[in-house]
Structures are given as C-alpha cells and as structure tokens.
Amino acid sequence: MSDAEKHTRLTPEERAARGRSARTRVPRSRHAEFAPAPDRPDPVAVVERQSASRLPELVPIRYGRMLESPFRFFRGAAAIMAEDLACTPDTGLRAQLCGDAHLLNFRLLASPERHLMFDVNDFDETLPGPWEWDVKRLSASLVIAGRANGFGGPERSRVVRDTVRAYREAMAGFAGMRNLDVWYTRIDADELYGVLSGELGKRAQRRVSRTLAKARARDHLQSLERLAHPVGGELRITPDPPLVVPLGDLLPGVERERLEQQLRELVDRYARTLQTDRQALLAQYRVADMARKVVGVGSVGTRCWVLLLLGRDDADPLFLQAKEAQESVLAPLAGPGPWANQGERVVHGQRLMQAASDMFLGWERVEGLDGRQRDFYLRQLRDWKAIPRTESMTPDIMCLFGRLCGATLARAHARSGDRIAIAAYLGRSDAFDRALARFAESYADQNERDHRALAEAARDGRVEARSA
C-alpha cells in the first residue's frame, strides 16, 4: 500500500498524530547530523559507475563541467548524495521526490495555457522517497552557492533557515486545505512579482522584470533563429560540435538512415502517451531535422536528441527534446517503483509534482543501433524557460529565492505525500530549520572534499576531463 493510500484511510487527527509520533523516533534536531559512513563509496567510483552506460566520447565533457567549481560538481553528483542521504535519519513519511532538488532546478516555466509560472524542474531522478531528501539537497545547494558568492557563515545560515521555514510554513498551510485546493495551487510569475515587489529594491525589481520578459521571449521562434539555418532551401539544425551535432555529421550514410528512421518512429509512437487533443496537434507537424545535443552537467553523456518539426510552413517550428531516461539514482536506496519504462517514471513524477507540465511531455522506448533498448522522455525545448543566475545573487536575494523554492517544493510534496503528517512533524518551532542549516554546512564540506577527489583523479589520469 502506498503512502498516499495509507493516509486516505486515516482522519486528519490520526494523520497529525502520525506526524507527531515520528518526532519520537527521529527528533527534528537529529536532521543536523551528517558524517560520512565508514563504508562510504569512493565518490569518483560512483561517478565512473554512472559514466559506464553513457556515450564515452562525451564523458570527458561531463568531468570537465563538474571540475569547474564545487557547485558544478554538486549538480553532477546526485548519485553521490543519494548514497549519503540514505544514511541520514528518516521519518518514515514519503512523497514523490524530484530527486535532484538543487536551487537551479527551480525556474520559470510555461503552462499549456501560456501562463508563466515558477515551479520545480528536472525530474530525471524522480521517485517516491523520504521527503527530507529533497529538502536536504536544496539546503546543501544553497550553502554551496553561497560559499561561491563569498557569503559568510551567518549569511548562509540565514538563507537556509529562511528556505526551510518557507517549506515548513507552506506545508502547514497545505495541511489545512482541501485536496482539490492543494492540486489547483500554482505560483503565477506575474502575481508573484506583484507580491514581492515590496521586498525588492528598484535595481532588483528591474532585474526581475527583465528576467520575466526574457523568459517569454524564449519561444520556438527564438529557438529557430538560434538553432537552425537554411541549407539548400531547407531548414537544418545549426552545428555546434561537440555540443550540437546534426545527424548527418554524426554517422555515415547507412547508419544515419537507420537512426533517422528510428527517431522518426520514436516521435510517432511517443505521441500515444499524450492526451488525444495534443496527439492531433502533433500530427500536424513533420520532422525536418535532428541532432545530438549535450545537456546539463549530471546528464552529460546520456543520449539526447533535438528534433526540429515544422507545421504549416518554415515559420511554424516546434522543437522537441528526446532525452534518455536511465534508472534513478534513488532506485537502489528507495526502491525502483512500478515503472517498466524509465521515461514513464520521469513523466509520472513531473506530472505529479508540477502544477502544470509541458503539453508535449511523453515517453517511449527505442532500439539503438547497437540493438539495445533505451527509454526516452520527450518535451518541448526552450519554451518560456528562465534559469536563475546564482552568481549574481546577494544574500537578501538568495534568501528571497530560497523562500520561493521552499514553498514550491512544499506544494510539490503536498500533492503526493501526507501533508498533514509532514506538517505535524515539522511543527511551529524552528527546530528543523536550524538543524538543516547545520546539515547543509557539513554536507558542503563533504562536497568540497569530493570535488577535490575528482580533481586529483583527473590530474592522475584516472579520468579524462575536457572543457566544452
């Protein structure tokens, strides 16, 4: 029986009692604890194990990106932190997790109704698990980013405590709401800007306003200008090797034709996982070109394709991204879940946690040229998205952004977890907030040690790192 099924059979009072009783097993102050396990795996070995299933020519780029800074390393080290989180105190309360809830995975996104919203993003690692794991990864990312910006210890502590307090208070609010009201809750960017304007100085207000405008400008027409160009009267994706390599430049004739056919079939078959109205819309487009793309930090080396589709004419583009979905780094620790297709796992988690998901979000399985079956999920590329620039944040701005992330994560967890029990466990005091501020500092220390270990492995020739 799932956690959701358990709490639907209990009264609100019984659910609250369940949360309070968890404090006896795991006092909130215990979440401050972090010490590497005596048998903690070698962090470089964990990263290498992930790289074994990836495209070998791209793995050095992944290592190069992770070596750029402790924060970039942290972004690529979700598997390492998952191993560590499995050794931390567990309340026994579960929710659907993002699995990689660092602060750059919260951003502006477009709803299918063309509303600009703030929400959690990137669900490659999503699975049900202990709700604390997401909050701890978010908290650690704030400390690591704060250190990169030169924030002092008290400033970093304030950022984390404000973030966790926002999570705790938002969860308390959701605990008192009806189920449908929780489900309908979303953070509209324009409404948010109006509410927060009083907390922002004039300069910060201008920056936020520019960010909102920039996000709305990142649509398919802008993508067409940036990512495609005419060749012989037809639109083709613009090469930018090794980050973007058109299919025609990647493989010789026969292999290229086979892979092109497989990707066209992938688009046709994946449409079955969309709503019927969106299937009808997708059917009005044709695949014009395709290219391999390198994405992110932790995802570098997984197979990822950019697909250019055209509608009524060349001025009617649709860019889709087909990204390989491998097993979640949480699966060996929290259980694999019921999904036979890893792309379906990603889509399920995204739809469950986001207030509104991409209208072309779906999944499919495809056979590669090597005969191996691989799972993919597909979505739109670059549609009304904006990523925060943490390096330019002041302590006050990071506090504000952290509070927004904390409240957003609480809303995402409240949709699947027992929000009443979690809220009762957290309570009204700041015990959990203070504990996570201490945990985050300890984990940031560990992350720096792991980053140095990868740098040493690169110097010794154990791994090859390359910038791109």
C-alpha positions in Angstrom: 0.0 0.0 0.0 1.4 3.4 -1.0 1.8 6.3 1.5 -1.0 8.1 -0.2 -3.3 5.1 0.2 -2.4 4.9 3.8 -3.2 8.4 4.7 -6.5 8.5 2.8 -7.8 5.8 5.3 -7.0 8.0 8.3 -8.7 11.0 9.7 -6.9 14.4 9.8 -6.4 14.0 13.5 -4.9 10.5 13.0 -2.6 11.8 10.3 -1.4 14.6 12.5 -0.8 12.2 15.3 1.3 10.0 12.9 3.5 13.0 12.2 4.0 14.0 15.8 4.8 10.4 16.7 7.6 10.5 14.1 9.4 13.1 16.3 9.8 10.4 19.0 11.6 8.1 16.5 13.5 10.9 14.8 13.7 14.2 16.8 13.9 17.2 14.4 17.3 18.2 15.8 18.7 14.9 14.5 18.5 16.1 11.0 21.5 18.3 11.7 23.6 15.1 11.7 25.9 14.3 8.8 29.0 12.2 8.9 30.4 10.1 6.1 29.6 6.4 6.6 32.6 4.2 7.4 32.0 2.2 4.3 31.1 5.3 2.1 31.9 4.5 -1.5 34.7 6.3 -3.3 32.9 9.4 -4.9 34.9 9.1 -8.1 33.9 5.4 -8.4 30.3 6.4 -8.0 30.6 8.9 -10.9 32.5 6.4 -13.0 29.9 3.8 -12.5 27.3 6.2 -13.9 29.6 7.0 -16.8 29.8 3.4 -17.9 26.4 3.5 -19.6 27.0 6.8 -21.3 28.5 7.8 -24.6 32.2 7.5 -24.0 33.2 10.4 -26.2 31.1 12.8 -24.1 32.1 11.6 -20.6 35.2 13.8 -20.5 32.9 16.8 -21.0 30.9 15.8 -18.0 34.0 15.6 -15.8 35.2 18.9 -17.2 32.0 20.6 -16.2 32.0 19.0 -12.8 35.5 20.2 -12.2 34.7 23.9 -12.9 33.6 24.5 -9.3 32.2 22.8 -6.2 28.7 23.9 -7.2 29.0 22.4 -10.7 30.4 19.3 -9.1 27.3 19.1 -6.8 25.0 19.4 -9.7 26.5 16.3 -11.3 26.8 14.4 -8.0 23.2 13.5 -7.3 24.2 9.8 -7.1 26.8 10.5 -4.5 24.4 12.5 -2.3 21.8 9.8 -2.7 24.1 7.3 -1.1 24.8 9.8 1.7 21.1 10.7 2.3 20.2 7.0 2.7 22.4 7.0 5.9 20.6 10.0 7.4 17.6 10.0 9.8 14.3 9.0 8.1 10.9 10.0 9.5 9.2 7.2 7.5 7.0 9.7 5.7 7.3 9.6 1.9 6.4 11.7 -1.1 7.1 11.9 -4.7 10.7 13.3 -4.9 12.3 15.5 -7.5 15.5 13.5 -6.6 17.7 16.4 -7.7 16.2 19.4 -6.0 19.1 21.9 -6.1 18.3 25.5 -6.5 19.0 25.7 -10.2 16.2 23.1 -10.8 13.6 25.8 -9.7 12.8 28.1 -12.5 10.2 30.0 -14.7 8.2 27.7 -16.9 5.2 28.0 -19.3 1.9 26.3 -18.7 0.0 24.9 -21.6 -2.4 27.9 -21.2 0.6 30.2 -21.8 0.9 31.4 -18.2 4.4 32.0 -16.9 4.8 30.1 -13.6 7.6 29.3 -11.1 8.0 25.6 -10.4 10.4 22.8 -9.8 12.1 21.3 -12.9 14.3 18.4 -14.0 12.8 15.0 -13.0 15.5 12.6 -14.3 15.9 11.2 -10.7 12.3 11.4 -9.6 10.9 8.6 -7.4 8.9 8.2 -4.2 11.1 8.5 -1.1 11.7 10.3 2.2 10.5 13.9 1.7 13.5 15.1 3.8 15.9 14.1 1.0 14.7 16.8 -1.4 14.8 19.5 1.3 18.3 18.5 2.3 19.6 18.6 -1.3 18.0 22.0 -1.7 19.6 23.3 1.5 23.0 22.0 0.7 22.9 23.6 -2.7 22.2 27.0 -1.2 25.2 26.8 1.1 27.4 25.7 -1.7 26.2 28.5 -3.9 26.5 31.0 -1.0 30.1 30.0 -0.5 30.8 30.5 -4.2 29.5 34.1 -3.8 31.6 34.8 -0.7 28.7 34.8 1.8 29.8 34.4 5.4 28.5 31.6 7.7 25.7 33.7 9.3 24.5 34.8 5.9 24.5 31.2 4.6 22.7 30.0 7.7 20.0 32.7 7.3 19.4 31.6 3.6 18.9 28.0 4.6 16.8 28.8 7.6 14.5 31.1 5.6 14.2 28.5 2.9 13.3 25.7 5.3 10.9 27.9 7.2 9.1 28.7 4.0 8.8 25.0 3.3 7.5 24.3 6.8 5.0 27.2 6.8 3.8 26.4 3.3 3.3 22.7 4.3 1.3 23.8 7.3 -0.9 25.9 5.0 -1.4 22.9 2.7 -2.3 20.7 5.7 -5.4 22.8 6.3 -6.5 22.9 2.7 -8.9 20.6 0.8 -7.4 18.1 -1.7 -8.6 19.9 -4.8 -7.4 23.3 -3.5 -3.9 21.9 -3.0 -3.9 20.5 -6.5 -5.0 23.8 -8.0 -2.4 25.8 -6.3 0.3 27.3 -8.5 2.8 30.2 -8.4 2.0 32.6 -11.2 5.1 34.7 -12.1 3.3 38.0 -12.5 1.3 37.6 -9.3 4.4 36.7 -7.5 6.3 39.7 -8.8 3.5 41.9 -7.6 3.6 40.4 -4.1 7.4 40.5 -3.8 7.9 44.0 -5.3 7.7 45.5 -1.8 10.7 43.4 -0.7 12.8 44.2 -3.8 14.8 47.3 -4.3 14.5 49.3 -7.6 17.5 47.6 -9.1 16.3 44.1 -8.2 12.8 44.9 -9.5 14.3 45.9 -12.9 16.3 42.6 -13.0 13.3 40.5 -12.2 11.2 42.4 -14.8 13.9 41.7 -17.4 14.0 38.1 -16.4 10.3 37.7 -16.9 10.5 39.4 -20.4 13.5 37.2 -21.3 11.6 34.0 -20.3 8.6 34.9 -22.5 11.0 35.6 -25.4 12.5 32.1 -25.2 9.9 30.5 -27.5 10.2 28.4 -30.7 10.7 31.4 -33.0 13.7 32.5 -31.0 14.9 28.9 -31.0 14.6 28.8 -34.7 16.8 31.9 -35.0 19.4 30.5 -32.7 19.4 26.8 -33.5 18.5 26.5 -37.2 19.6 27.9 -40.6 18.6 27.4 -44.2 20.6 24.9 -46.3 19.6 24.4 -49.9 16.3 26.0 -49.3 15.5 23.7 -46.3 15.9 24.4 -42.6 18.6 22.5 -40.8 19.8 22.5 -37.2 23.0 24.6 -36.8 26.1 22.5 -35.8 28.0 23.5 -32.7 30.2 20.4 -32.1 30.6 18.7 -29.8 27.6 20.2 -28.1 25.2 20.1 -31.0 26.0 17.6 -33.8 23.4 17.2 -36.6 22.6 13.6 -37.5 24.2 14.0 -41.0 27.5 14.9 -39.4 27.4 12.2 -36.7 27.2 8.9 -38.7 27.9 7.6 -42.2 25.1 7.1 -44.7 23.5 3.7 -43.8 23.8 4.1 -40.1 22.5 7.6 -40.3 19.5 6.5 -42.3 18.7 3.7 -39.8 18.9 6.1 -36.8 16.9 8.8 -38.6 14.2 6.2 -39.2 14.3 5.1 -35.5 13.9 8.7 -34.3 11.0 9.4 -36.6 9.3 6.2 -35.3 10.1 7.4 -31.8 8.1 10.6 -32.4 5.2 8.7 -33.9 5.0 6.2 -31.1 5.5 8.6 -28.2 2.5 10.5 -29.4 0.4 7.7 -27.9 1.4 8.8 -24.4 -0.1 12.4 -25.0 -3.6 13.5 -24.5 -5.7 12.9 -27.6 -6.1 16.6 -28.4 -2.3 17.0 -28.3 -1.9 13.9 -30.4 -4.0 15.7 -33.1 -1.8 18.8 -32.8 1.5 16.9 -33.0 0.2 15.1 -36.1 0.1 18.5 -37.9 3.9 18.7 -37.7 6.6 16.8 -39.7 10.2 16.1 -38.6 12.5 18.3 -40.6 15.9 17.6 -38.9 17.5 16.1 -35.9 20.8 16.5 -33.9 22.5 15.1 -30.9 22.8 17.6 -28.0 24.9 17.7 -24.8 22.7 19.0 -21.9 23.3 20.0 -18.3 26.0 18.7 -16.0 24.8 15.4 -14.5 23.1 14.4 -17.7 26.2 14.8 -20.0 26.8 11.6 -21.8 23.3 10.3 -21.8 21.7 10.2 -25.3 19.8 13.4 -26.0 18.3 14.5 -29.4 17.0 17.8 -30.6 14.2 17.4 -33.1 13.1 20.2 -35.4 9.5 19.8 -36.6 7.7 22.2 -39.0 4.0 22.9 -39.2 2.2 24.9 -41.9 5.5 26.4 -43.2 9.1 27.1 -42.2 7.9 29.9 -39.8 5.9 27.4 -37.8 8.6 25.5 -35.8 8.3 23.0 -32.9 11.5 22.0 -31.2 11.3 18.8 -29.2 14.0 17.3 -27.0 14.2 13.5 -26.7 16.3 12.6 -23.6 17.4 9.2 -22.5 16.0 8.2 -19.1 18.1 5.8 -17.1 17.4 4.3 -13.7 17.0 6.9 -10.9 20.0 7.3 -8.6 17.4 6.9 -5.8 16.2 3.4 -7.0 18.8 1.3 -5.2 18.1 3.1 -2.0 14.4 4.0 -2.1 13.1 1.2 -4.3 12.7 1.2 -8.1 9.0 1.9 -8.2 6.4 0.2 -10.5 7.5 1.6 -13.9 8.9 -0.7 -16.5 9.9 2.3 -18.7 12.2 4.9 -17.1 10.8 7.6 -19.4 7.3 6.9 -18.0 8.8 7.2 -14.5 10.1 10.7 -15.3 6.9 11.8 -16.9 4.8 10.4 -14.0 7.0 12.3 -11.4 6.9 15.5 -13.4 3.1 15.5 -13.9 2.6 14.6 -10.2 4.9 17.3 -8.8 4.5 20.2 -11.2 1.4 22.4 -11.1 1.2 22.2 -14.9 3.5 20.2 -17.2 4.7 20.7 -20.7 1.9 19.9 -23.2 4.2 17.6 -25.3 5.6 15.7 -22.3 5.6 12.0 -23.0 7.7 8.8 -23.2 8.7 5.9 -25.4 11.3 3.1 -25.8 13.5 2.8 -28.9 16.1 0.3 -30.1 19.6 1.8 -30.7 22.0 1.0 -33.5 23.7 -1.4 -31.0 20.5 -3.4 -30.6 19.9 -2.2 -27.0 16.5 -0.9 -25.9 16.6 2.5 -24.3 13.9 4.6 -22.7 13.3 8.3 -23.6 11.1 11.1 -22.5 10.2 14.0 -24.8 9.2 17.6 -24.2 9.5 21.0 -25.7 12.9 22.6 -25.9 13.4 26.2 -24.6 9.7 27.2 -24.3 9.4 30.1 -21.9 12.1 29.0 -19.6 14.5 31.1 -17.4 17.2 29.8 -15.1 18.3 31.8 -12.1 21.8 33.3 -12.1 23.0 32.4 -8.6 26.5 34.0 -9.1 24.9 37.5 -9.1 22.7 36.9 -6.0 23.2 38.9 -2.9 22.4 37.3 0.5 19.0 39.0 0.6 18.1 38.0 -3.0 19.2 34.4 -2.3 17.0 34.4 0.9 14.1 35.6 -1.2 14.8 33.0 -3.9 15.2 30.3 -1.3 11.9 31.0 0.3 10.3 30.7 -3.1 12.0 27.4 -3.7 11.0 26.1 -0.3 7.3 27.0 -0.7 7.3 25.5 -4.2 8.9 22.2 -3.0 6.3 22.0 -0.2 3.5 22.3 -2.8 5.1 19.6 -4.9 5.4 17.3 -2.0 1.9 18.1 -0.7 0.3 16.7 -3.9 1.5 13.1 -3.2 2.8 12.9 0.4 0.8 13.1 3.7 0.9 16.9 4.0 -0.9 16.7 7.4 1.6 14.3 8.9 4.6 16.2 7.5 3.3 19.5 8.8 2.7 18.0 12.2 6.2 16.6 12.3 7.7 19.9 11.4 5.6 21.8 13.9 5.7 25.6 14.6 9.2 25.9 16.0 12.3 26.4 14.0 14.0 23.2 15.2 14.0 21.6 11.8 15.1 24.9 10.1 18.2 25.2 12.4 19.0 21.5 12.0 19.1 21.7 8.2 21.3 24.8 8.3 23.9 22.8 10.2 23.4 19.8 8.0 23.9 21.9 4.9 27.2 23.3 6.1 28.5 19.8 6.9 27.5 18.5 3.6 29.0 21.4 1.7 32.3 20.5 3.4 31.9 16.9 2.1 31.1 18.1 -1.4 34.3 20.1 -1.4 36.3 17.1 -0.4 34.6 15.0 -3.2 35.3 17.8 -5.7 39.0 17.7 -4.8 38.9 13.9 -5.2 37.7 14.2 -8.8 40.3 16.9 -9.5 43.0 14.6 -8.2 41.7 11.7 -10.3 41.9 14.0 -13.4 45.5 15.0 -12.5 46.5 11.4 -12.0 44.9 10.3 -15.3 42.3 8.1 -13.7 39.6 10.1 -15.5 39.8 12.4 -18.6 38.3 15.8 -18.3 37.7 18.2 -21.2 36.0 21.6 -21.4 33.4 22.3 -24.0 
